[in-house]
Amino acid sequence: MGKLKIFSKLLLVQFKTRFKKAQVYEIPRCGVSFTKMSKLAAEAKGIKIVKDQDTKASTFKVTAKAPEIILGLVSQMGEIVVPNINAPSKKDQKKLSELGAYIKQLQPLMKDLDLYQQASTLMK
């Protein structure tokens, strides 16, 4: 596909996303504190934290219009959960597998992921 065609499709997808209704996603915390999760979600554009949630719960609730945004948040969580990715401990491997399972749940919802990947390779 040509560069112009990819970016025009990407622009159309982003325009359509503006009019979608936000969905609630329950992200597994994997040992990350509620405060760190709140800071991560606040930094990410397009994610809002669900108010009135249990700070001791094993999941963290956020709303977003696109699952691709949630994927970005989960990948940032992976960096926090496992500080040494080259030699993760058994506990860290368990956390990574839990995040991996959540990503597999998200994948069917991400219809435009290939388009984003193509656009990012063209940007390099």
CYANA upper distance limits for C-alpha pairs under 8 A (distance plus 0.5 A):
  1 MET  CA      5 LYS  CA      7.03
  1 MET  CA      6 ILE  CA      7.07
  2 GLY  CA      6 ILE  CA      6.82
  3 LYS  CA      7 PHE  CA      6.78
  3 LYS  CA    119 ALA  CA      8.38
  3 LYS  CA    122 LEU  CA      7.73
  4 LEU  CA      8 SER  CA      6.53
  5 LYS  CA      9 LYS  CA      6.68
  6 ILE  CA     10 LEU  CA      6.65
  6 ILE  CA    115 LEU  CA      7.45
  6 ILE  CA    118 GLN  CA      7.95
  6 ILE  CA    119 ALA  CA      7.02
  7 PHE  CA     11 LEU  CA      6.56
  7 PHE  CA    119 ALA  CA      7.17
  8 SER  CA     12 LEU  CA      6.75
  9 LYS  CA     13 VAL  CA      6.71
  9 LYS  CA    115 LEU  CA      8.36
 10 LEU  CA     14 GLN  CA      6.70
 10 LEU  CA    115 LEU  CA      7.18
 10 LEU  CA    116 TYR  CA      7.62
 10 LEU  CA    119 ALA  CA      8.33
 11 LEU  CA     15 PHE  CA      6.62
 12 LEU  CA     16 LYS  CA      6.71
 13 VAL  CA     17 THR  CA      6.70
 13 VAL  CA    112 ASP  CA      8.22
 14 GLN  CA     18 ARG  CA      7.14
 15 PHE  CA     19 PHE  CA      7.99
 16 LYS  CA     20 LYS  CA      7.37
 17 THR  CA     65 LYS  CA      6.95
 17 THR  CA     66 ALA  CA      7.37
 18 ARG  CA     65 LYS  CA      8.09
 20 LYS  CA     65 LYS  CA      6.57
 21 LYS  CA     65 LYS  CA      6.64
 22 ALA  CA     63 THR  CA      6.29
 22 ALA  CA     64 ALA  CA      5.44
 22 ALA  CA     65 LYS  CA      4.70
 22 ALA  CA     66 ALA  CA      8.19
 23 GLN  CA     63 THR  CA      5.76
 23 GLN  CA     64 ALA  CA      6.11
 23 GLN  CA     65 LYS  CA      6.54
 24 VAL  CA     50 VAL  CA      8.44
 24 VAL  CA     61 LYS  CA      7.10
 24 VAL  CA     62 VAL  CA      6.14
 24 VAL  CA     63 THR  CA      4.88
 24 VAL  CA     64 ALA  CA      7.25
 25 TYR  CA     61 LYS  CA      6.16
 25 TYR  CA     62 VAL  CA      5.93
 25 TYR  CA     63 THR  CA      6.49
 25 TYR  CA     64 ALA  CA      8.05
 25 TYR  CA     70 ILE  CA      8.46
 26 GLU  CA     59 THR  CA      6.18
 26 GLU  CA     60 PHE  CA      5.94
 26 GLU  CA     61 LYS  CA      5.06
 26 GLU  CA     62 VAL  CA      7.13
 27 ILE  CA     59 THR  CA      5.77
 27 ILE  CA     60 PHE  CA      5.58
 27 ILE  CA     61 LYS  CA      6.82
 27 ILE  CA     62 VAL  CA      8.30
 27 ILE  CA     74 VAL  CA      8.25
 27 ILE  CA    102 TYR  CA      7.96
 28 PRO  CA     58 SER  CA      6.52
 28 PRO  CA     59 THR  CA      4.86
 28 PRO  CA     60 PHE  CA      6.77
 28 PRO  CA     98 GLU  CA      8.03
 28 PRO  CA     99 LEU  CA      7.58
 28 PRO  CA    102 TYR  CA      8.08
 29 ARG  CA     33 SER  CA      7.94
 29 ARG  CA     34 PHE  CA      8.50
 29 ARG  CA     37 MET  CA      8.19
 29 ARG  CA     58 SER  CA      6.13
 29 ARG  CA     59 THR  CA      5.74
 29 ARG  CA     60 PHE  CA      6.63
 30 CYS  CA     58 SER  CA      7.81
 30 CYS  CA     81 VAL  CA      7.59
 30 CYS  CA     95 LYS  CA      5.98
 30 CYS  CA     98 GLU  CA      7.86
 30 CYS  CA     99 LEU  CA      8.13
 31 GLY  CA     81 VAL  CA      7.78
 31 GLY  CA     95 LYS  CA      8.39
 32 VAL  CA     36 LYS  CA      7.05
 32 VAL  CA     37 MET  CA      7.15
 32 VAL  CA     77 MET  CA      8.42
 32 VAL  CA     80 ILE  CA      8.12
 32 VAL  CA     81 VAL  CA      7.18
 33 SER  CA     37 MET  CA      6.77
 34 PHE  CA     38 SER  CA      6.57
 34 PHE  CA     55 THR  CA      6.39
 34 PHE  CA     56 LYS  CA      8.18
 34 PHE  CA     60 PHE  CA      8.16
 35 THR  CA     39 LYS  CA      6.75
 36 LYS  CA     40 LEU  CA      6.64
 37 MET  CA     41 ALA  CA      6.61
 37 MET  CA     60 PHE  CA      8.01
 38 SER  CA     42 ALA  CA      6.52
 38 SER  CA     49 ILE  CA      7.68
 39 LYS  CA     43 GLU  CA      6.73
 40 LEU  CA     44 ALA  CA      6.94
 40 LEU  CA     73 LEU  CA      7.71
 40 LEU  CA     76 GLN  CA      8.39
 41 ALA  CA     47 ILE  CA      6.62
 41 ALA  CA     48 LYS  CA      7.42
 41 ALA  CA     49 ILE  CA      7.32
 41 ALA  CA     62 VAL  CA      8.34
 41 ALA  CA     73 LEU  CA      7.57
 42 ALA  CA     47 ILE  CA      7.70
 42 ALA  CA     48 LYS  CA      7.70
 42 ALA  CA     49 ILE  CA      8.19
 44 ALA  CA     69 ILE  CA      8.47
 44 ALA  CA     73 LEU  CA      7.62
 46 GLY  CA     64 ALA  CA      6.53
 46 GLY  CA     65 LYS  CA      7.82
 46 GLY  CA     69 ILE  CA      7.54
 47 ILE  CA     62 VAL  CA      7.02
 47 ILE  CA     63 THR  CA      6.27
 47 ILE  CA     64 ALA  CA      5.49
 47 ILE  CA     69 ILE  CA      7.90
 47 ILE  CA     70 ILE  CA      8.30
 48 LYS  CA     62 VAL  CA      6.07
 48 LYS  CA     63 THR  CA      5.73
 48 LYS  CA     64 ALA  CA      7.15
 49 ILE  CA     61 LYS  CA      6.93
 49 ILE  CA     62 VAL  CA      4.96
 49 ILE  CA     63 THR  CA      6.85
 50 VAL  CA     61 LYS  CA      6.08
 50 VAL  CA     62 VAL  CA      5.65
 50 VAL  CA     63 THR  CA      7.10
 53 GLN  CA     60 PHE  CA      8.42
 53 GLN  CA     61 LYS  CA      7.85
 64 ALA  CA     69 ILE  CA      7.63
 64 ALA  CA     70 ILE  CA      7.75
 66 ALA  CA     70 ILE  CA      7.76
 66 ALA  CA    110 MET  CA      8.28
 67 PRO  CA     71 LEU  CA      6.81
 67 PRO  CA    106 LEU  CA      7.17
 67 PRO  CA    109 LEU  CA      7.01
 67 PRO  CA    110 MET  CA      6.41
 68 GLU  CA     72 GLY  CA      6.99
 68 GLU  CA    110 MET  CA      6.75
 68 GLU  CA    113 LEU  CA      7.46
 69 ILE  CA     73 LEU  CA      7.03
 70 ILE  CA     74 VAL  CA      6.68
 71 LEU  CA     75 SER  CA      6.67
 71 LEU  CA    103 ILE  CA      7.42
 71 LEU  CA    106 LEU  CA      8.06
 72 GLY  CA     76 GLN  CA      6.83
 73 LEU  CA     77 MET  CA      6.74
 74 VAL  CA     78 GLY  CA      6.83
 74 VAL  CA     99 LEU  CA      7.67
 74 VAL  CA    103 ILE  CA      8.31
 75 SER  CA     79 GLU  CA      7.31
 76 GLN  CA     80 ILE  CA      7.26
 77 MET  CA     81 VAL  CA      6.52
 78 GLY  CA     82 VAL  CA      6.58
 78 GLY  CA     96 LEU  CA      7.33
 78 GLY  CA     99 LEU  CA      7.90
 79 GLU  CA     83 PRO  CA      6.65
 79 GLU  CA     85 ILE  CA      8.46
 81 VAL  CA     92 ASP  CA      7.48
 81 VAL  CA     95 LYS  CA      7.65
 81 VAL  CA     96 LEU  CA      8.22
 82 VAL  CA     88 PRO  CA      7.12
 82 VAL  CA     92 ASP  CA      6.30
 82 VAL  CA     96 LEU  CA      8.16
 84 ASN  CA     88 PRO  CA      6.43
 88 PRO  CA     92 ASP  CA      5.99
 88 PRO  CA     93 GLN  CA      6.56
 89 SER  CA     93 GLN  CA      6.63
 90 LYS  CA     94 LYS  CA      6.76
 91 LYS  CA     95 LYS  CA      6.98
 92 ASP  CA     96 LEU  CA      6.66
 93 GLN  CA     97 SER  CA      6.60
 94 LYS  CA     98 GLU  CA      6.78
 95 LYS  CA     99 LEU  CA      6.85
 96 LEU  CA    100 GLY  CA      6.52
 97 SER  CA    101 ALA  CA      6.62
 98 GLU  CA    102 TYR  CA      6.92
 99 LEU  CA    103 ILE  CA      6.76
100 GLY  CA    104 LYS  CA      6.79
101 ALA  CA    105 GLN  CA      6.97
102 TYR  CA    106 LEU  CA      6.91
103 ILE  CA    107 GLN  CA      6.71
104 LYS  CA    108 PRO  CA      8.19
105 GLN  CA    109 LEU  CA      8.44
106 LEU  CA    110 MET  CA      7.11
112 ASP  CA    116 TYR  CA      7.03
113 LEU  CA    117 GLN  CA      6.72
114 ASP  CA    118 GLN  CA      6.64
115 LEU  CA    119 ALA  CA      6.72
116 TYR  CA    120 SER  CA      6.63
117 GLN  CA    121 THR  CA      6.78
118 GLN  CA    122 LEU  CA      6.88
119 ALA  CA    123 MET  CA      6.82
120 SER  CA    124 LYS  CA      7.23
